[in-house]
Amino acid sequence: MAGEQKAKGKVEETAGKAKETVGRTVGNERMKAEGQAKKSKGAARQAKEKTKEVFKH
């Protein structure tokens, strides 16, 4: 399950990065901000799973 959550975080982070880039390219600040938020959420999910792995072993 941890691997699944880590992968979900990576997908979220990648999607956020893409959305942020599109928002920046077209000049849409809202889309850029949403992308940044999604990217941060994905990174946080990955960090949480990595922390769980460290304490598991």
C-alpha positions in Angstrom: 0.0 0.0 0.0 2.8 2.4 0.7 4.2 1.9 -2.8 0.7 2.7 -4.2 0.5 5.9 -2.2 4.0 6.9 -3.2 3.1 6.3 -6.9 -0.1 8.3 -6.4 2.0 11.2 -5.0 4.4 11.1 -8.0 1.5 11.2 -10.4 -0.1 14.1 -8.5 3.2 15.9 -8.5 3.7 15.4 -12.2 0.2 16.5 -13.1 0.6 19.6 -10.9 3.9 20.4 -12.6 2.3 20.1 -16.1 -0.7 22.3 -15.0 1.6 24.9 -13.6 3.6 25.0 -16.8 0.5 25.3 -19.0 -0.8 28.1 -16.7 2.5 29.9 -16.9 2.6 29.5 -20.7 -0.9 30.8 -21.3 -0.7 33.5 -18.6 -3.4 32.0 -16.4 -2.4 32.7 -12.8 -5.2 30.6 -11.4 -4.2 27.5 -13.3 -0.6 28.1 -12.4 -1.5 28.4 -8.7 -3.6 25.2 -8.9 -0.7 23.4 -10.4 1.7 24.6 -7.7 -0.8 23.4 -5.1 -1.2 20.0 -6.7 2.5 19.6 -7.1 3.0 20.4 -3.4 0.3 18.0 -2.3 2.0 15.2 -4.3 5.4 16.0 -2.9 3.9 16.0 0.7 2.3 12.6 0.0 5.6 11.2 -1.2 7.4 12.6 1.9 4.8 11.1 4.2 5.3 7.6 2.7 9.0 7.9 2.8 8.8 8.8 6.5 6.5 5.8 7.2 9.0 3.5 5.5 11.9 4.8 7.6 10.0 4.2 10.8 8.7 0.8 9.6 12.2 -0.7 9.4 
